[in-house]
Every structure is written in C-alpha cells, then in structure tokens.
Amino acid sequence: MREQQDFATQLARLEEIVRKLEAEDLDLDQALRLFEEGVERLRAAREQLARAELKVKEVLESLDR
C-alpha cells in the first residue's frame, strides 16, 4: 500500500509542477528547478509503475501454473 501512496504522491506533485510551469509569472530559474524536479519525479513514478506491472505479470503467470 505504501508504494501506491508514493505513486499517488508523485502524480499529485507532477500535476502541481505542471500548473506552476504553465503560470505566466514564473521566472526562468524557478522554471528550470521545477522542470528538473518534474523529470526526477516522472522517472521515479515510471519505475514504480514498471515494478507494479511486473508484479501483476508474475501473479498472473503463477495462476496459469
């Protein structure tokens, strides 16, 4: 359950970053910091998703045995 919460937290923060990046009053330094954070959070979320997909695949394969 913790990984699911972490994934949800990553997505929520990514949505917040996108909203901030879309704001017109953001200076370049802030935008770059947010972009870098967004890239890192996206990478982490993709890794979590890949682990979850692998686990589901393993469970389904074990049912076929």
Secondary structure as the mmCIF struct_conf table of DSSP 4:
data_model
#
loop_
_struct_conf.conf_type_id
_struct_conf.id
_struct_conf.beg_label_comp_id
_struct_conf.beg_label_asym_id
_struct_conf.beg_label_seq_id
_struct_conf.end_label_comp_id
_struct_conf.end_label_asym_id
_struct_conf.end_label_seq_id
HELX_RH_AL_P HELX_RH_AL_P1 ARG A 2 GLU A 22
TURN_TY1_P TURN_TY1_P1 GLU A 24 ASP A 25
HELX_RH_AL_P HELX_RH_AL_P2 LEU A 28 ASP A 64
#
